[in-house]
C-alpha cells in the first residue's frame, strides 16, 4: 500500500514507497528481509507523536500498532511486589496503563501524554519528572527484528540492554518489550503557585521534594505553578470533578487558545493576558492512580523543543532564558515546563550519567515561533544540554558525539544489529553520522 504519512503535529511528512501494516512479528521479519534484498530502507511507526522526523523514510514504513496488548505477566517478587509484564510494541501508553491498573499494577517514568506507543516512547527516552527514571529505564527486555530479518531477544543477561533502552529505531524493529512494573497506588496531586526564585535557590532539593514534580513557567513572570504527586495517605480516590465543569473549562480554555492562534501575531500584552486566562487556578488536592494524575490535556497542535541539562545548571539556564526570550518579542500561549530526573544508564539517554533538569518549550505555529525556539536552544546547548530525541532540535553527529560517553558503543551496537543500514534514513544520518 502506498500513502503519504505525517506526524501528529504536522512537523514531519514523507511519502514512503510502501506503507505496510504488520499484524504479527513474522510480518515484520518478512518485510525487513524483503527490504534488505531489494536495498530499500525500513522504518517502524506507531502513533506518530514525535515532533522529529524519526519515522520518515522513502522506503517501507511499517505500522506496528497491531502488535499491541499485554502478552504475559511474570511472578511477583516476594519482597517488592515488582512484576515483569510483556507488552506489544504498538500498545498506546493510555491502553497500557489502563490494562496495568486493572491488574493492580503501574509503571514508573510515565510521560504527560497517553498518545505515544510504548516502543516509540521508549526509543526516544520519553520521560516523566521526579525521583523515577524514564520509561526506557523500566524496560528489562526487548524482542527485535534486526537488519538481517532475524528475531533476537535482548534482556538483562546481555550487555546491550543500555543500547536498546534509547535506540531511535536504529537497531531494529522492536516488536515486544518486557517492563518492570510495580504495585499500583493512589497518588495525591497538589498544585500551588510559588516564587521562581525559591525553586532556583536549590534545584536539588526541589527535585527531591516529591515522587513526581514539575513546574510550569511563563518567561515574563516571576512565579511558577508547581505540580507534585506523592503517595496518598488516604486509600480512596477523590470524587470525580463534574463532567459538566470539565467540559465547560476545556471548551473555554480551548477557545481562548484557538483565538490566540487565529489572531496571531497579537500585541505582547494581549498575548500574555490570553495565555494567563487559559491557565486555570490551582486545582484543589485530589487523589487518583498515576496514569490519570500524570497526564495533561493537549488542546492544540504545537511544536516542541526540549533539552536535558545538568540539574545544577538550572538556575543559570532559567535566568538566561528569562532575559533572552523576553527580548524576542514573541509570546507563546503555552508555558515552559521544567522537570527534574535522575541519572540514567541508557547510552543515548539525555540523562545518561547525570541528574537532569528537563526544560520544554512549546508553541503553536505562529509568526516568531522559530526564532523563539532557536534562541532557547542556543542557551540550552551552551548549558551542556542534550536534546530530547522526540522533539525539535538542530544538533547533528558532530556536536552530539562529544555529549555522550557511550556514543561509540552505540555505533558498535548498530554495526552488529544493522550491518547493512536497513534502518538508515537521512535524519538518522544527521543524528548518528553516515
C-alpha positions as CSV (number, residue, x, y, z in Angstrom):
1,X,0.0,0.0,0.0
2,X,1.3,3.5,-0.9
3,X,0.2,6.5,1.0
4,X,1.6,9.7,2.4
5,X,2.3,10.0,6.1
6,X,2.6,12.8,8.6
7,X,3.1,13.0,12.4
8,X,0.6,14.3,14.9
9,X,1.9,17.8,15.0
10,X,2.3,18.2,11.2
11,X,6.1,18.8,11.7
12,X,7.2,15.7,9.8
13,X,5.9,14.2,6.5
14,X,7.0,11.6,4.0
15,X,5.8,9.6,1.1
16,X,7.1,6.0,1.6
17,X,7.3,3.7,-1.3
18,X,5.3,1.2,0.7
19,X,3.1,1.6,3.8
20,X,2.8,-1.8,5.5
21,X,0.6,-2.8,8.4
22,X,2.3,-5.5,10.5
23,X,-0.2,-7.9,12.0
24,X,2.4,-10.2,13.6
25,X,6.1,-10.4,14.4
26,X,6.5,-12.7,11.4
27,X,5.1,-9.9,9.2
28,X,7.8,-7.6,10.4
29,X,10.6,-10.1,9.8
30,X,9.3,-10.8,6.3
31,X,9.2,-7.1,5.5
32,X,12.7,-6.4,6.7
33,X,14.2,-9.4,4.8
34,X,12.4,-8.3,1.6
35,X,13.6,-4.7,2.1
36,X,17.2,-5.9,2.6
37,X,17.1,-8.0,-0.5
38,X,15.8,-5.0,-2.6
39,X,18.1,-2.5,-1.0
40,X,15.2,-0.4,0.4
41,X,15.2,1.2,3.8
42,X,12.7,0.4,6.5
43,X,11.3,2.4,9.4
44,X,8.8,1.5,12.1
45,X,6.0,3.9,13.0
46,X,3.4,3.9,15.8
47,X,1.2,6.9,16.8
48,X,3.4,9.5,15.1
49,X,3.6,11.6,18.3
50,X,7.2,12.5,17.9
51,X,7.8,16.1,16.7
52,X,11.0,14.9,15.0
53,X,11.1,13.1,11.6
54,X,12.4,9.9,13.1
55,X,9.9,7.7,11.3
56,X,10.2,9.3,7.9
57,X,11.6,7.1,5.1
58,X,11.4,7.0,1.3
59,X,11.3,3.2,1.6
60,X,9.0,0.9,3.6
61,X,7.1,2.3,6.6
62,X,5.9,-0.4,8.9
63,X,3.0,0.4,11.1
64,X,3.3,-1.7,14.3
65,X,0.1,-0.6,16.1
66,X,-1.5,-4.0,15.6
67,X,1.3,-5.5,17.8
68,X,-0.4,-4.4,21.0
69,X,-1.7,-5.5,24.3
70,X,-0.4,-7.3,27.4
71,X,1.1,-10.6,26.3
72,X,2.4,-12.1,29.5
73,X,2.7,-11.4,33.2
74,X,5.5,-12.8,35.3
75,X,5.6,-13.8,39.0
76,X,5.6,-11.0,41.6
77,X,8.8,-10.5,43.6
78,X,8.0,-11.6,47.2
79,X,10.0,-8.7,48.7
80,X,9.0,-5.7,46.4
81,X,5.9,-6.9,44.6
82,X,7.5,-5.9,41.3
83,X,6.3,-7.9,38.3
84,X,7.6,-8.2,34.7
85,X,4.9,-7.6,32.1
86,X,5.5,-8.4,28.4
87,X,3.7,-5.8,26.1
88,X,3.3,-5.5,22.4
89,X,5.4,-2.7,20.9
90,X,2.5,-0.9,19.3
91,X,0.4,-0.6,22.5
92,X,-0.6,3.1,23.2
93,X,0.5,4.3,26.6
94,X,-3.1,5.0,27.6
95,X,-4.1,1.5,26.8
96,X,-1.1,0.1,28.6
97,X,-1.6,2.0,31.8
98,X,-5.4,1.2,31.9
99,X,-4.6,-2.5,31.4
100,X,-2.0,-2.4,34.2
101,X,-4.4,-0.6,36.5
102,X,-6.9,-3.4,36.1
103,X,-4.3,-5.8,37.3
104,X,-3.3,-3.6,40.3
105,X,0.0,-2.5,38.7
106,X,1.7,0.6,37.3
107,X,5.0,1.5,35.8
108,X,7.3,4.4,36.7
109,X,8.5,7.1,34.3
110,X,5.2,7.8,32.6
111,X,5.1,10.9,30.5
112,X,2.4,13.5,30.5
113,X,0.7,12.2,27.4
114,X,-1.0,8.8,26.7
115,X,-0.9,9.0,22.9
116,X,2.5,7.5,22.0
117,X,3.0,3.8,21.6
118,X,5.2,2.0,24.1
119,X,8.1,1.3,21.6
120,X,8.1,4.9,20.3
121,X,8.2,6.4,23.8
122,X,11.0,4.0,24.9
123,X,13.1,4.5,21.8
124,X,13.1,8.3,22.2
125,X,13.7,8.4,26.0
126,X,10.3,9.9,26.8
127,X,10.1,10.6,30.5
128,X,8.1,11.9,33.4
129,X,9.6,14.0,36.2
130,X,10.8,13.5,39.8
131,X,12.6,10.6,41.5
132,X,11.9,7.9,39.0
133,X,13.9,7.4,35.8
134,X,12.3,7.5,32.4
135,X,10.0,4.8,30.9
136,X,13.0,3.5,29.0
137,X,14.8,2.6,32.3
138,X,11.9,0.4,33.3
139,X,12.4,-1.9,30.3
140,X,14.3,-5.2,31.1
141,X,13.8,-7.0,27.8
142,X,13.2,-6.5,24.1
143,X,12.3,-8.6,21.1
144,X,13.6,-7.0,18.0
145,X,13.8,-7.8,14.3
146,X,17.4,-7.0,13.2
147,X,18.6,-5.6,10.0
148,X,19.1,-9.1,8.7
149,X,15.5,-10.0,9.4
150,X,16.4,-12.2,12.3
151,X,14.4,-12.1,15.6
152,X,16.5,-11.5,18.7
153,X,15.7,-11.3,22.4
154,X,17.7,-8.7,24.4
155,X,17.4,-8.8,28.2
156,X,19.2,-8.2,31.4
157,X,21.6,-11.0,30.8
158,X,23.0,-9.2,27.8
159,X,25.3,-6.2,27.9
160,X,23.4,-4.4,25.0
161,X,20.3,-3.5,27.0
162,X,21.6,0.1,27.5
163,X,21.8,0.4,23.8
164,X,18.2,-0.6,23.2
165,X,16.7,1.4,26.0
166,X,17.0,4.5,23.9
167,X,17.7,3.4,20.3
168,X,15.9,5.8,18.0
169,X,14.8,2.8,16.0
170,X,18.4,2.5,14.6
171,X,19.0,-1.1,15.9
172,X,15.9,-2.8,14.5
173,X,12.1,-3.0,14.7
174,X,11.1,-3.7,18.3
175,X,8.0,-6.0,18.4
176,X,7.6,-6.5,22.2
177,X,9.0,-5.2,25.4
178,X,9.3,-6.5,29.0
179,X,8.6,-3.9,31.6
180,X,9.4,-3.9,35.3
181,X,6.1,-2.9,36.9
182,X,5.2,-2.2,40.5
183,X,2.1,-2.4,42.6
184,X,-0.3,0.4,41.8
185,X,-1.0,3.1,44.4
186,X,-3.1,6.2,44.7
187,X,-1.2,9.4,44.4
188,X,-2.2,12.8,45.8
189,X,-1.9,15.6,43.3
190,X,-1.2,19.1,44.5
191,X,-0.9,22.3,42.6
192,X,0.4,25.6,44.0
193,X,1.9,28.8,42.8
194,X,5.3,29.8,44.1
195,X,8.2,32.2,43.6
196,X,10.6,31.3,40.7
197,X,13.5,32.3,42.9
198,X,12.6,29.8,45.6
199,X,12.8,26.9,43.0
200,X,16.1,28.2,41.6
201,X,17.7,28.7,45.0
202,X,18.0,24.9,45.5
203,X,17.0,22.8,42.4
204,X,18.4,19.6,44.0
205,X,16.1,20.0,47.0
206,X,13.2,20.8,44.7
207,X,13.9,17.7,42.6
208,X,13.7,15.5,45.7
209,X,10.6,17.3,47.2
210,X,8.0,14.8,45.8
211,X,7.8,11.5,44.0
212,X,6.7,13.3,40.9
213,X,7.4,17.0,40.5
214,X,7.2,19.6,37.7
215,X,6.9,23.4,37.3
216,X,5.2,25.5,34.7
217,X,6.5,29.0,33.9
218,X,5.8,31.9,31.6
219,X,9.1,33.7,31.0
220,X,7.6,37.1,31.6
221,X,6.5,36.1,35.1
222,X,8.5,35.6,38.4
223,X,6.1,32.9,39.6
224,X,5.7,29.2,38.7
225,X,3.0,26.7,39.0
226,X,4.2,23.6,41.0
227,X,2.7,20.3,40.2
228,X,3.5,17.5,42.7
229,X,2.4,13.9,43.2
230,X,3.0,11.9,46.4
231,X,1.7,8.5,47.6
232,X,-1.7,9.2,49.1
233,X,-2.3,8.5,52.8
234,X,-6.0,8.1,52.1
235,X,-6.6,4.9,50.1
236,X,-9.8,6.2,48.4
237,X,-9.8,8.2,45.2
238,X,-11.1,11.7,45.3
239,X,-14.6,12.3,44.0
240,X,-14.5,13.0,40.3
241,X,-14.8,16.5,39.1
242,X,-18.2,17.2,37.5
243,X,-18.1,16.3,33.8
244,X,-20.1,19.4,33.0
245,X,-17.4,21.6,34.7
246,X,-14.6,19.7,33.0
247,X,-16.2,20.1,29.5
248,X,-17.0,23.7,30.2
249,X,-13.4,24.5,31.3
250,X,-11.9,22.6,28.4
251,X,-14.1,24.4,25.9
252,X,-13.4,27.8,27.3
253,X,-9.6,27.3,27.5
254,X,-9.6,25.7,24.1
255,X,-11.5,28.6,22.7
256,X,-9.0,31.0,24.2
257,X,-6.1,29.1,22.8
258,X,-7.6,29.0,19.3
259,X,-8.4,32.7,19.5
260,X,-4.8,33.5,20.4
261,X,-3.5,31.4,17.5
262,X,-6.1,32.8,15.0
263,X,-5.3,36.4,15.8
264,X,-1.6,36.0,15.9
265,X,0.6,38.0,16.0
266,X,-1.1,39.7,18.9
267,X,0.4,42.6,20.8
268,X,2.6,41.2,23.5
269,X,0.3,42.3,26.4
270,X,-2.8,40.8,24.8
271,X,-1.0,37.5,24.1
272,X,0.3,37.3,27.6
273,X,-3.2,38.0,29.0
274,X,-4.8,35.3,26.9
275,X,-2.1,32.8,27.9
276,X,-2.8,33.5,31.6
277,X,-6.6,33.2,31.0
278,X,-6.1,29.8,29.5
279,X,-4.4,28.6,32.7
280,X,-6.9,27.8,35.5
281,X,-6.4,28.5,39.2
282,X,-4.5,25.7,41.1
283,X,-6.7,22.7,41.4
284,X,-7.7,21.5,44.9
285,X,-5.8,18.5,46.1
286,X,-7.1,15.2,44.7
287,X,-6.2,11.6,44.6
288,X,-6.0,9.0,41.8
289,X,-3.8,6.5,40.1
290,X,-0.6,7.6,38.3
291,X,-2.0,7.1,34.8
292,X,-4.7,9.7,35.4
293,X,-2.8,12.1,37.7
294,X,0.3,12.4,35.5
295,X,-1.5,13.3,32.3
296,X,-2.1,16.8,31.0
297,X,-4.6,17.5,28.1
298,X,-3.1,18.8,24.8
299,X,-5.7,21.2,23.5
300,X,-4.0,22.3,20.3
301,X,-1.2,21.2,17.9
302,X,2.2,22.7,18.5
303,X,5.9,22.2,18.0
304,X,8.1,21.5,21.0
305,X,11.8,21.7,21.8
306,X,13.2,20.1,24.9
307,X,16.7,19.7,26.4
308,X,18.1,17.9,29.4
309,X,20.7,19.9,31.1
310,X,22.8,19.2,34.3
311,X,20.4,19.8,37.2
312,X,22.9,22.1,38.9
313,X,22.9,24.4,35.9
314,X,19.2,25.0,36.0
315,X,19.3,28.4,37.8
316,X,21.8,29.8,35.3
317,X,19.8,28.5,32.3
318,X,16.5,29.8,33.6
319,X,17.9,33.3,34.2
320,X,19.4,33.4,30.7
321,X,16.1,32.2,29.2
322,X,14.1,34.8,31.1
323,X,16.2,37.6,29.6
324,X,16.6,36.3,26.1
325,X,13.1,35.1,25.5
326,X,11.7,38.4,26.6
327,X,13.9,40.2,24.0
328,X,12.5,38.1,21.1
329,X,9.1,39.9,21.4
330,X,7.3,36.5,20.9
331,X,4.8,35.2,23.4
332,X,3.7,31.5,23.5
333,X,0.3,30.8,24.9
334,X,1.9,27.6,26.4
335,X,4.1,27.8,29.5
336,X,7.6,26.3,29.7
337,X,7.7,23.1,31.6
338,X,10.6,22.2,33.9
339,X,11.0,18.7,35.3
340,X,13.9,17.0,37.2
341,X,15.0,13.5,36.7
342,X,17.7,11.1,38.0
343,X,20.8,9.9,36.1
344,X,20.2,7.1,33.7
345,X,22.3,4.3,32.2
346,X,21.0,4.1,28.6
347,X,23.8,5.0,26.3
348,X,21.8,7.6,24.3
349,X,19.6,8.9,27.2
350,X,19.9,12.6,27.5
351,X,20.1,11.9,31.3
352,X,22.9,9.4,30.9
353,X,25.3,9.7,33.8
354,X,23.9,12.8,35.4
355,X,20.9,14.2,37.4
356,X,19.0,16.2,34.8
357,X,16.7,19.2,34.6
358,X,14.4,18.9,31.6
359,X,13.3,22.2,30.0
360,X,10.5,22.0,27.4
361,X,9.2,24.9,25.3
362,X,6.1,24.5,23.2
363,X,4.3,26.9,20.8
364,X,1.7,26.7,18.1
365,X,2.5,27.7,14.5
366,X,2.6,31.4,14.8
367,X,5.0,34.1,13.5
368,X,8.1,34.4,15.6
369,X,7.9,30.9,16.9
370,X,11.0,29.6,15.2
371,X,13.2,32.4,16.3
372,X,11.9,32.0,19.9
373,X,12.8,28.3,19.8
374,X,16.2,28.9,18.3
375,X,17.0,31.5,21.0
376,X,16.1,29.0,23.7
377,X,18.1,26.2,22.0
378,X,21.3,28.3,21.9
379,X,21.1,28.8,25.7
380,X,20.3,25.2,26.5
381,X,23.1,23.9,24.3
382,X,25.6,26.2,26.0
383,X,24.4,24.9,29.3
384,X,25.5,21.4,28.4
385,X,22.1,20.3,27.1
386,X,21.3,17.1,25.2
387,X,18.1,17.2,23.1
388,X,15.0,15.1,23.7
389,X,15.1,12.8,20.7
390,X,11.4,13.1,20.0
391,X,11.4,16.9,20.0
392,X,12.7,19.5,17.6
393,X,16.4,20.4,17.7
394,X,19.2,21.4,15.3
395,X,22.2,19.3,16.5
396,X,24.0,16.8,14.4
397,X,26.5,14.0,15.0
398,X,29.5,16.4,15.0
399,X,28.1,18.0,18.2
400,X,26.2,15.1,19.7
401,X,29.2,12.8,19.6
402,X,31.1,14.6,22.4
403,X,28.0,14.8,24.6
404,X,27.5,11.1,25.0
405,X,30.2,9.0,26.8
406,X,28.9,5.8,25.1
407,X,28.5,7.2,21.6
408,X,30.9,4.8,20.0
409,X,29.5,1.9,22.0
410,X,26.1,2.6,20.4
411,X,27.6,2.8,16.9
412,X,29.2,-0.6,17.5
413,X,25.8,-2.0,18.5
414,X,24.3,-0.5,15.4
415,X,27.0,-2.2,13.3
416,X,26.1,-5.5,14.9
417,X,22.3,-5.3,14.6
418,X,22.0,-3.4,11.3
419,X,25.3,-4.1,9.4
420,X,23.7,-3.1,6.1
421,X,22.0,0.0,7.4
422,X,18.5,-1.2,6.5
423,X,17.0,1.2,9.1
424,X,19.0,4.2,7.8
425,X,17.3,7.5,6.9
426,X,18.7,11.0,6.1
427,X,17.6,12.2,9.5
428,X,19.4,9.3,11.3
429,X,22.5,10.1,9.2
430,X,22.3,13.7,10.6
431,X,22.0,12.4,14.1
432,X,24.3,9.5,14.2
433,X,26.6,10.1,11.2
434,X,26.6,8.2,7.9
